[in-house]
Amino acid sequence: MLAVITQVANGHTVRFERRLKHPVEKVWSMLTENDKLAKWFSELRVDDLREGGIIKFDMQDGTFEEMEILELKEHSLLEYTWGEDQVRFELYPEPKGCRLVLIEKVSKITAHTPRDIAGWDVCLDVIEALLEGRTIESRKDVWKIKYDKYVQAFENLPQA
């Protein structure tokens, strides 16, 4: 299922929702502990886990982009800057695990937006697979299918 794309006053929000059969604490560790984070998003590293703290993105060319943590509530909420946009992870305990919500606030849709959104979708698949002790053989193949769908979804958005 694709993320839900909604037009808002200052751009768009893209909302992913996954129900995971794992406790909030275990999913939280996937988002915030560098050894686990590296398994699903190798370019990201938590530098300072606090509001106002930093998550670094390795640009793979010897440089790092610093992303500021805007909001943090242990085992519940992690929001940080993502270029000109923002990424927000929310965790909600449920009887058989938790609900993981990822919202990206997109200020401006570009040709690169469907690539990023498909990437986040695959990342969530990988988190779920890792938690379940599975691996995804070819992330690129999964990404390509999702990317084509997101290109279509963004093309079909009403023009502002």
N, C-alpha and C positions, 0 to 999 in steps of 0.2 A: 504494500500500500504506500502510495506517495505521501509526502508531507503536504500539509494544508497551507496554501499560499493565500495570504489575505492582504488586501490593500489597506493601509492605515494613513493617518495624516502626513507623516514624514517618510513615507516609503512603503515597505511591505514587511510582513512577518512571515516566516516560514516555520511551521510547527510540526515537529515529529513527536510521536508518542509510541512508547514501547512498554508492554507489560512483561516484566522479567520475573522469573521464579527464584529470585535471590533477594536476600535482605538488603535494605537501604545501605547499611554499612559496607557490604561487599561491593555494591555498585559504586558507592562514593569513592572507595579506594581505587577503582579503575580510573576515575576522573582526576584524582589528586595525588596518587603515589607514583613517582616517576618510573619505577621499575614496571608497574602495570600500565601506566600511560604509554610508555614506549612500545608496548606490544600492539597497540591499536592506532597510535599516531606518533610515529617515531620522531617527528620534527618538533613535537611539543615537550616542554619541560617546565614544571612548576619551580619557580625560583624562590618565591616568598608567598606562602599560602595565608593571606589575610586580606581584608579589604584595603585597597591601596597597594597591595603587593603585586608581584609580577609573574606572568607566565611568558616564557620565551619561545619564539618560533625560530627554529634553525632554517635559514634561507638556503642552506646547502651550498653556500659560496663563501663560507667563513664569517658571514654576518648573521646577526640575530635581530628579529623584530621583538620589541618588548610590548606586551599587551597587559594593560592594567586590570587588576581584579576590581570590579565595580561594586560587587555585592557578594557576600559569603555568609552562609549559615550552615554550620557543620551538619553533614549528612542530609542536607535539604536543598541548598541553593548555591550555585557557583555561576557568576556572570562576569564576563570580561570583554574587553574591546577586541575587535577582530578587524584590523584595518580601520576603515571608516564605519564599520558596522559593530554589532555586539552579538555575542553568543551567550545563551543562558541555559544552564542545565538545572532542572528541578526534579527532585525525588520525593515520591509520596509512598509511605508504607501501605501495603495492602495485605490482606490475610494470607495470601500465598506468595508473597514476595514484595515487589514494589512496581510503581509506575515511573518510568523515566520519560521526562518531557525535555526536548531540546528545541529552543526557539532561537532562530537567528533573525535579528532585526536588520533588514537590508535597506540602506538609505537610497541606493540607486542600483537598478538592475542593469547589468552590463552583459556582454557576451560571455564573461567568465562566471557569472552567477550560477547557471545550471551546473557547471563543473564543480563548484564549491558545494552546492546543495546535494548533488549526487555523491560527492565525497563524504559529507556528513552522514548521509543515509547508509553508505557502506560502513563507515566507522561504527555506527550503531549496530549493524549486523555483526561486525567483528567483536564488539564488546559482548554481545549476547552469546556468540559462539565461544569466546574465551571462557566466559562464566560457566558455560555448559561443557567445557572440556573438548570442544570441537575446534576445527580450523576451517577457514574458507580457502579452498585451493587457489583460486585466482581472483583476487580482489579486483583486478583490472577488468576481467570479464563481467563480473557483477556490476562494477561501476559503469561500464559501457552501456549495458541495458538500462540502468537507472538514468544515466546521462541523457540518452535519447528521449526518455519519457519526460524528464525535466525540461529539456529544450522545448518540447511540445507544450508542456504545461505553462511555461513562461510566455511562449508565443501566443497562447490562447487567453492570456490575461486581458481584461478590458483595458483599453488605453485611457490613461488619465487625462 
